[in-house]
Amino acid sequence: MANFSLTSAAAHKCWSFSPIDAFPISRTAFPNSSAFRFSQPRRAIISMSSSTKSTVLVTGAGGRTGQIVYKKLKERVDQYTARGLVRTPESKESIGGEDDVYVGDVRDADSIVPAIQGIDALIILTSAVPKIKPGFDVSQGGRPEFYFEEGTFPEQVDWIGQKNQIDAAIAAGVKQIVLVGSMGGTNPNHPLNSLGNGNILVWKRKAEQYLADSGIPYTIIRAGGLQDKDGGIRELLIGKDDELLETETRTIARADVAETCIQALSFEEAKFKAFDLASKPEGSGTPTKDFKALFSQATSRF
């Protein structure tokens, strides 16, 4: 792919490179009652008072994409109660340090339970991140070598860490999980798998399959190369099986990924779906506004 963001153990960030009843009153029960004339307003009042906001947890909320999702949820106070999960107190402070941000390590199942208890939906934006080996000199050109620190390999973060989140969500009765992954997973020999010998796409794919087999309503979004650009100004593209990697439309703005994650919570058309996501270049095509139609294009469960 043209660009990929490899992220920290609790944050979808770090290094980017090329490679949702009312009760009607019956007229037959009250045929001549003046009270009947108020049935519609009463229905409206009941509907409004019985509606509740959804509590949504974003894991990896300290990352570049996670921060955008968390911020968008916080802005939509009439729809959502936002929560965030980060790995360190420093990361919590970096996104405002509010009480709705929890500190926990996805590799430690017990540590993430408090954040997940009582939520309606979970958006997973965690990923392992390789580090550049010391001694690499950018000025000399060439391609850097990478390694994973002990305990932060993709198997531990992208597989065990995501499995822990899925299991905790199921145990807590969460209604939907949105999982952000990456395109490229159909190719075991993809260059990203060679970074630090981590097989990162292999382990991501394993977690995606675990979610798809779990029975909980899910949306798996396999993003193209992530870009730090404004969202809402491009036509989004749905694909499957990495077909978009064979085209010139292989990238997407983080803000568009974030918006797609949140929109997936509102439409049945997004549930039990897995799809690749990219966008046309800015100025080409029509900016996507109808997300119901977008999700309807996706036909694959995995």
C-alpha positions as a LaTeX table, in Angstrom:
\begin{tabular}{lrrr}
\hline
Residue & $x$ (\AA) & $y$ (\AA) & $z$ (\AA) \\
\hline
Met1 & 0.00 & 0.00 & 0.00 \\
Ala2 & 1.07 & 3.56 & $-0.44$ \\
Asn3 & 1.06 & 4.43 & 3.25 \\
Phe4 & 0.57 & 2.58 & 6.53 \\
Ser5 & 0.43 & 3.76 & 10.11 \\
Leu6 & 2.03 & 1.43 & 12.57 \\
Thr7 & 0.91 & 2.18 & 16.08 \\
Ser8 & 1.83 & 1.78 & 19.74 \\
Ala9 & 0.56 & $-1.02$ & 21.99 \\
Ala10 & $-2.36$ & 1.17 & 23.06 \\
Ala11 & $-2.45$ & 3.77 & 20.36 \\
His12 & $-3.13$ & 3.65 & 16.65 \\
Lys13 & $-0.26$ & 5.97 & 15.84 \\
Cys14 & 3.40 & 6.55 & 15.43 \\
Trp15 & 5.13 & 5.83 & 12.14 \\
Ser16 & 3.86 & 6.27 & 8.63 \\
Phe17 & 5.64 & 5.16 & 5.55 \\
Ser18 & 5.08 & 4.04 & 2.00 \\
Pro19 & 5.12 & 0.30 & 1.43 \\
Ile20 & $-29.48$ & 2.90 & 17.25 \\
Asp21 & $-41.06$ & 2.55 & 20.91 \\
Ala22 & $-43.28$ & 4.61 & 21.37 \\
Phe23 & $-46.75$ & 3.50 & 22.77 \\
Pro24 & $-49.69$ & 4.68 & 20.55 \\
Ile25 & $-53.17$ & 5.20 & 22.01 \\
Ser26 & $-55.84$ & 3.25 & 20.16 \\
Arg27 & $-58.82$ & 5.12 & 18.60 \\
Thr28 & $-60.92$ & 1.95 & 18.98 \\
Ala29 & $-60.32$ & 1.98 & 22.72 \\
Phe30 & $-61.18$ & 5.70 & 23.04 \\
Pro31 & $-63.34$ & 6.54 & 20.00 \\
Asn32 & $-64.80$ & 9.82 & 21.36 \\
Ser33 & $-62.20$ & 10.79 & 23.89 \\
Ser34 & $-60.68$ & 14.24 & 23.69 \\
Ala35 & $-57.58$ & 12.63 & 25.14 \\
Phe36 & $-57.10$ & 10.88 & 21.85 \\
Arg37 & $-56.39$ & 14.17 & 20.14 \\
Phe38 & $-53.24$ & 14.38 & 22.25 \\
Ser39 & $-52.03$ & 10.90 & 21.43 \\
Gln40 & $-49.41$ & 12.02 & 18.92 \\
Pro41 & $-47.77$ & 14.68 & 21.13 \\
Arg42 & $-47.76$ & 12.20 & 23.99 \\
Arg43 & $-46.07$ & 9.65 & 21.78 \\
Ala44 & $-43.39$ & 12.16 & 20.96 \\
Ile45 & $-42.83$ & 13.01 & 24.62 \\
Ile46 & $-42.55$ & 9.37 & 25.58 \\
Ser47 & $-40.13$ & 8.66 & 22.76 \\
Met48 & $-37.88$ & 11.57 & 23.67 \\
Ser49 & $-37.79$ & 10.81 & 27.37 \\
Ser50 & $-37.12$ & 7.11 & 26.87 \\
Ser51 & $-34.26$ & 7.61 & 24.45 \\
Thr52 & $-30.75$ & 7.14 & 25.82 \\
Lys53 & $-27.29$ & 7.94 & 24.60 \\
Ser54 & $-24.87$ & 5.19 & 23.71 \\
Thr55 & $-21.68$ & 4.86 & 25.73 \\
Val56 & $-18.79$ & 4.17 & 23.39 \\
Leu57 & $-15.25$ & 3.21 & 24.36 \\
Val58 & $-12.35$ & 3.95 & 22.05 \\
Thr59 & $-9.23$ & 1.95 & 22.75 \\
Gly60 & $-6.01$ & 3.41 & 21.48 \\
Ala61 & $-7.53$ & 6.82 & 22.23 \\
Gly62 & $-4.12$ & 8.41 & 22.51 \\
Gly63 & $-3.18$ & 7.69 & 18.92 \\
Arg64 & $-3.55$ & 9.94 & 15.93 \\
Thr65 & $-6.68$ & 8.15 & 14.67 \\
Gly66 & $-7.95$ & 7.28 & 18.15 \\
Gln67 & $-7.78$ & 10.90 & 19.27 \\
Ile68 & $-9.96$ & 11.93 & 16.34 \\
Val69 & $-12.59$ & 9.28 & 17.14 \\
Tyr70 & $-12.58$ & 10.25 & 20.83 \\
Lys71 & $-12.92$ & 13.94 & 19.98 \\
Lys72 & $-15.75$ & 13.34 & 17.50 \\
Leu73 & $-17.67$ & 11.30 & 20.08 \\
Lys74 & $-17.18$ & 14.01 & 22.70 \\
Glu75 & $-18.58$ & 16.60 & 20.29 \\
Arg76 & $-21.76$ & 14.55 & 19.68 \\
Val77 & $-23.07$ & 14.86 & 23.25 \\
Asp78 & $-26.67$ & 14.31 & 22.15 \\
Gln79 & $-25.78$ & 10.88 & 20.78 \\
Tyr80 & $-22.83$ & 9.49 & 22.68 \\
Thr81 & $-21.10$ & 9.30 & 26.01 \\
Ala82 & $-17.45$ & 8.90 & 25.13 \\
Arg83 & $-14.79$ & 6.88 & 26.92 \\
Gly84 & $-11.19$ & 6.39 & 26.02 \\
Leu85 & $-8.59$ & 3.79 & 26.92 \\
Val86 & $-4.89$ & 4.55 & 26.84 \\
Arg87 & $-1.87$ & 2.64 & 28.08 \\
Thr88 & $-0.11$ & 5.22 & 30.22 \\
Pro89 & $-0.98$ & 8.18 & 32.48 \\
Glu90 & 1.12 & 10.35 & 30.19 \\
Ser91 & $-1.04$ & 9.40 & 27.23 \\
Lys92 & $-4.17$ & 10.19 & 29.27 \\
Glu93 & $-2.87$ & 13.65 & 30.02 \\
Ser94 & $-1.99$ & 14.21 & 26.38 \\
Ile95 & $-5.68$ & 13.95 & 25.39 \\
Gly96 & $-7.02$ & 16.11 & 28.23 \\
Gly97 & $-6.81$ & 13.80 & 31.25 \\
Glu98 & $-10.57$ & 13.65 & 31.78 \\
Asp99 & $-12.22$ & 11.08 & 34.05 \\
Asp100 & $-13.72$ & 9.31 & 31.04 \\
Val101 & $-10.23$ & 8.28 & 29.93 \\
Tyr102 & $-9.10$ & 5.01 & 31.49 \\
Val103 & $-5.57$ & 3.70 & 31.77 \\
Gly104 & $-5.06$ & 0.02 & 31.01 \\
Asp105 & $-2.97$ & $-2.41$ & 29.02 \\
Val106 & $-4.84$ & $-4.49$ & 26.46 \\
Arg107 & $-2.34$ & $-7.30$ & 27.03 \\
Asp108 & $-3.58$ & $-7.51$ & 30.66 \\
Ala109 & $-7.24$ & $-8.60$ & 30.46 \\
Asp110 & $-8.11$ & $-7.56$ & 34.03 \\
Ser111 & $-6.79$ & $-4.03$ & 33.55 \\
Ile112 & $-9.26$ & $-3.15$ & 30.78 \\
Val113 & $-12.44$ & $-4.47$ & 32.46 \\
Pro114 & $-13.32$ & $-1.19$ & 34.26 \\
Ala115 & $-13.22$ & 0.72 & 30.99 \\
Ile116 & $-15.45$ & $-1.79$ & 29.22 \\
Gln117 & $-18.06$ & $-2.28$ & 31.94 \\
Gly118 & $-21.30$ & $-0.44$ & 31.09 \\
Ile119 & $-20.48$ & 0.50 & 27.50 \\
Asp120 & $-22.74$ & $-0.09$ & 24.50 \\
Ala121 & $-20.12$ & $-0.18$ & 21.77 \\
Leu122 & $-16.38$ & $-0.65$ & 21.46 \\
Ile123 & $-14.12$ & 0.84 & 18.81 \\
Ile124 & $-10.74$ & $-0.91$ & 18.71 \\
Leu125 & $-7.84$ & 1.17 & 17.47 \\
Thr126 & $-4.90$ & $-0.55$ & 19.15 \\
Ser127 & $-1.92$ & $-1.98$ & 17.34 \\
Ala128 & 1.69 & $-2.98$ & 17.85 \\
Val129 & 4.41 & $-0.67$ & 16.58 \\
Pro130 & 7.95 & $-1.54$ & 15.55 \\
Lys131 & 10.80 & 0.79 & 16.38 \\
Ile132 & 13.64 & 1.83 & 14.15 \\
Lys133 & 16.89 & 0.18 & 15.10 \\
Pro134 & 19.48 & 2.58 & 16.52 \\
Gly135 & 22.06 & 3.92 & 14.14 \\
Phe136 & 19.83 & 4.61 & 11.17 \\
Asp137 & 20.78 & 7.85 & 9.50 \\
Val138 & 17.96 & 9.38 & 7.46 \\
Ser139 & 20.41 & 11.59 & 5.60 \\
Gln140 & 22.14 & 8.51 & 4.21 \\
Gly141 & 18.98 & 7.27 & 2.53 \\
Gly142 & 18.08 & 3.63 & 2.36 \\
Arg143 & 15.40 & 1.82 & 4.32 \\
Pro144 & 15.53 & 1.51 & 8.13 \\
Glu145 & 15.50 & $-1.76$ & 9.99 \\
Phe146 & 12.89 & $-2.37$ & 12.65 \\
Tyr147 & 12.43 & $-4.30$ & 15.86 \\
Phe148 & 9.73 & $-4.83$ & 18.49 \\
Glu149 & 10.46 & $-4.28$ & 22.15 \\
Glu150 & 10.01 & $-7.27$ & 24.44 \\
Gly151 & 6.31 & $-7.84$ & 25.15 \\
Thr152 & 5.09 & $-5.61$ & 22.32 \\
Phe153 & 5.16 & $-8.01$ & 19.39 \\
Pro154 & 2.06 & $-8.13$ & 17.17 \\
Glu155 & 1.16 & $-11.56$ & 18.55 \\
Gln156 & 0.88 & $-10.02$ & 22.02 \\
Val157 & $-0.80$ & $-6.74$ & 21.04 \\
Asp158 & $-2.72$ & $-7.35$ & 17.82 \\
Trp159 & $-3.80$ & $-10.88$ & 18.64 \\
Ile160 & $-3.86$ & $-11.40$ & 22.43 \\
Gly161 & $-4.59$ & $-7.73$ & 23.17 \\
Gln162 & $-7.48$ & $-7.54$ & 20.73 \\
Lys163 & $-8.80$ & $-10.94$ & 21.81 \\
Asn164 & $-8.81$ & $-9.67$ & 25.41 \\
Gln165 & $-10.86$ & $-6.68$ & 24.33 \\
Ile166 & $-13.36$ & $-8.80$ & 22.39 \\
Asp167 & $-13.76$ & $-11.28$ & 25.24 \\
Ala168 & $-14.25$ & $-8.51$ & 27.81 \\
Ala169 & $-16.80$ & $-6.81$ & 25.56 \\
Ile170 & $-18.79$ & $-10.01$ & 25.10 \\
Ala171 & $-18.75$ & $-10.67$ & 28.86 \\
Ala172 & $-19.98$ & $-7.11$ & 29.50 \\
Gly173 & $-22.86$ & $-7.43$ & 27.02 \\
Val174 & $-21.52$ & $-4.90$ & 24.55 \\
Lys175 & $-23.81$ & $-4.53$ & 21.53 \\
Gln176 & $-21.29$ & $-3.86$ & 18.74 \\
Ile177 & $-17.57$ & $-3.82$ & 18.09 \\
Val178 & $-15.87$ & $-1.78$ & 15.40 \\
Leu179 & $-12.35$ & $-2.97$ & 14.69 \\
Val180 & $-9.90$ & $-1.02$ & 12.58 \\
Gly181 & $-7.32$ & $-3.10$ & 10.79 \\
Ser182 & $-5.29$ & $-2.74$ & 7.64 \\
Met183 & $-5.42$ & $-3.76$ & 4.05 \\
Gly184 & $-2.79$ & $-6.22$ & 2.95 \\
Gly185 & $-3.83$ & $-9.13$ & 5.15 \\
Thr186 & $-4.61$ & $-11.49$ & 2.27 \\
Asn187 & $-0.92$ & $-11.65$ & 1.40 \\
Pro188 & 1.24 & $-13.54$ & 3.93 \\
Asn189 & 4.29 & $-12.19$ & 2.15 \\
His190 & 3.27 & $-8.54$ & 2.42 \\
Pro191 & 6.30 & $-6.38$ & 3.28 \\
Leu192 & 4.67 & $-5.19$ & 6.50 \\
Asn193 & 4.90 & $-8.73$ & 7.86 \\
Ser194 & 8.65 & $-8.62$ & 7.59 \\
Leu195 & 9.03 & $-5.56$ & 9.82 \\
Gly196 & 10.80 & $-6.75$ & 12.95 \\
Asn197 & 9.79 & $-10.29$ & 11.95 \\
Gly198 & 6.44 & $-9.45$ & 13.57 \\
Asn199 & 3.98 & $-10.79$ & 10.96 \\
Ile200 & 1.74 & $-7.92$ & 12.01 \\
Leu201 & $-0.90$ & $-8.43$ & 9.32 \\
Val202 & $-1.10$ & $-12.14$ & 10.09 \\
Trp203 & $-1.91$ & $-11.46$ & 13.74 \\
Lys204 & $-4.33$ & $-8.65$ & 12.86 \\
Arg205 & $-6.15$ & $-11.02$ & 10.53 \\
Lys206 & $-6.34$ & $-13.66$ & 13.27 \\
Ala207 & $-8.01$ & $-11.15$ & 15.62 \\
Glu208 & $-10.42$ & $-10.11$ & 12.86 \\
Gln209 & $-11.42$ & $-13.72$ & 12.30 \\
Tyr210 & $-11.90$ & $-14.22$ & 16.06 \\
Leu211 & $-14.27$ & $-11.22$ & 16.11 \\
Ala212 & $-16.17$ & $-12.41$ & 13.03 \\
Asp213 & $-16.64$ & $-15.82$ & 14.66 \\
Ser214 & $-17.66$ & $-14.41$ & 18.05 \\
Gly215 & $-21.35$ & $-13.82$ & 17.28 \\
Ile216 & $-21.34$ & $-10.22$ & 18.47 \\
Pro217 & $-22.39$ & $-7.63$ & 15.87 \\
Tyr218 & $-19.20$ & $-6.26$ & 14.35 \\
Thr219 & $-17.77$ & $-3.99$ & 11.70 \\
Ile220 & $-14.23$ & $-4.62$ & 10.50 \\
Ile221 & $-12.67$ & $-1.69$ & 8.69 \\
Arg222 & $-9.41$ & $-2.46$ & 6.89 \\
Ala223 & $-7.99$ & 0.94 & 6.19 \\
Gly224 & $-5.65$ & 1.86 & 3.42 \\
Gly225 & $-2.57$ & 4.01 & 3.91 \\
Leu226 & $-3.38$ & 6.52 & 6.65 \\
Gln227 & $-2.90$ & 10.21 & 5.95 \\
Asp228 & $-2.96$ & 13.19 & 8.30 \\
Lys229 & $-5.41$ & 15.23 & 6.23 \\
Asp230 & $-8.84$ & 16.82 & 6.71 \\
Gly231 & $-11.81$ & 14.48 & 6.37 \\
Gly232 & $-15.23$ & 14.79 & 4.76 \\
Ile233 & $-13.96$ & 16.11 & 1.46 \\
Arg234 & $-13.31$ & 12.92 & $-0.49$ \\
Glu235 & $-15.35$ & 10.12 & $-1.99$ \\
Leu236 & $-14.82$ & 6.99 & 0.09 \\
Leu237 & $-14.34$ & 3.62 & $-1.56$ \\
Ile238 & $-15.37$ & 0.18 & $-0.28$ \\
Gly239 & $-13.40$ & $-2.84$ & $-1.37$ \\
Lys240 & $-12.62$ & $-6.40$ & $-0.33$ \\
Asp241 & $-9.75$ & $-8.86$ & $-0.43$ \\
Asp242 & $-7.18$ & $-6.12$ & $-0.98$ \\
Glu243 & $-8.45$ & $-5.35$ & $-4.49$ \\
Leu244 & $-7.93$ & $-1.63$ & $-3.86$ \\
Leu245 & $-4.22$ & $-2.24$ & $-3.43$ \\
Glu246 & $-4.09$ & $-2.92$ & $-7.16$ \\
Thr247 & $-5.41$ & 0.57 & $-7.92$ \\
Glu248 & $-4.19$ & 4.12 & $-7.46$ \\
Thr249 & $-6.73$ & 4.70 & $-4.64$ \\
Arg250 & $-4.99$ & 3.02 & $-1.74$ \\
Thr251 & $-4.92$ & 5.77 & 0.89 \\
Ile252 & $-7.40$ & 7.46 & 3.23 \\
Ala253 & $-7.41$ & 10.35 & 5.72 \\
Arg254 & $-7.41$ & 9.33 & 9.39 \\
Ala255 & $-10.37$ & 11.71 & 9.90 \\
Asp256 & $-12.37$ & 9.73 & 7.33 \\
Val257 & $-11.54$ & 6.45 & 9.05 \\
Ala258 & $-12.63$ & 7.98 & 12.36 \\
Glu259 & $-15.93$ & 9.20 & 10.90 \\
Thr260 & $-16.58$ & 5.80 & 9.33 \\
Cys261 & $-16.03$ & 4.12 & 12.71 \\
Ile262 & $-18.66$ & 6.33 & 14.35 \\
Gln263 & $-21.13$ & 6.11 & 11.46 \\
Ala264 & $-20.90$ & 2.30 & 11.65 \\
Leu265 & $-22.62$ & 2.52 & 15.06 \\
Ser266 & $-25.77$ & 4.00 & 13.48 \\
Phe267 & $-26.55$ & 1.69 & 10.59 \\
Glu268 & $-27.66$ & $-1.93$ & 10.44 \\
Glu269 & $-26.01$ & $-2.02$ & 7.02 \\
Ala270 & $-22.63$ & $-1.82$ & 8.75 \\
Lys271 & $-23.14$ & $-4.82$ & 11.03 \\
Phe272 & $-21.56$ & $-8.19$ & 10.34 \\
Lys273 & $-19.48$ & $-6.62$ & 7.61 \\
Ala274 & $-15.76$ & $-6.51$ & 6.83 \\
Phe275 & $-14.42$ & $-4.25$ & 4.14 \\
Asp276 & $-11.41$ & $-2.37$ & 2.85 \\
Leu277 & $-11.62$ & 1.41 & 2.99 \\
Ala278 & $-9.83$ & 3.99 & 0.88 \\
Ser279 & $-10.73$ & 7.20 & $-0.92$ \\
Lys280 & $-10.46$ & 8.98 & $-4.21$ \\
Pro281 & $-8.11$ & 11.95 & $-4.34$ \\
Glu282 & $-9.45$ & 15.28 & $-3.15$ \\
Gly283 & $-11.36$ & 16.97 & $-5.97$ \\
Ser284 & $-12.08$ & 13.68 & $-7.69$ \\
Gly285 & $-15.55$ & 12.23 & $-7.23$ \\
Thr286 & $-18.27$ & 13.33 & $-4.79$ \\
Pro287 & $-17.50$ & 13.60 & $-1.05$ \\
Thr288 & $-19.22$ & 10.78 & 0.83 \\
Lys289 & $-22.15$ & 11.94 & 3.01 \\
Asp290 & $-24.53$ & 8.96 & 2.75 \\
Phe291 & $-22.93$ & 6.33 & 4.98 \\
Lys292 & $-25.93$ & 4.01 & 4.81 \\
Ala293 & $-25.37$ & 3.75 & 1.09 \\
Leu294 & $-21.64$ & 3.33 & 1.63 \\
Phe295 & $-22.07$ & 0.43 & 4.05 \\
Ser296 & $-24.64$ & $-1.17$ & 1.73 \\
Gln297 & $-21.86$ & $-1.60$ & $-0.80$ \\
Ala298 & $-20.06$ & $-3.99$ & 1.53 \\
Thr299 & $-21.15$ & $-7.57$ & 1.05 \\
Ser300 & $-18.47$ & $-9.64$ & 2.77 \\
Arg301 & $-18.74$ & $-10.92$ & 6.32 \\
Phe302 & $-14.99$ & $-11.35$ & 6.44 \\
\hline
\end{tabular}
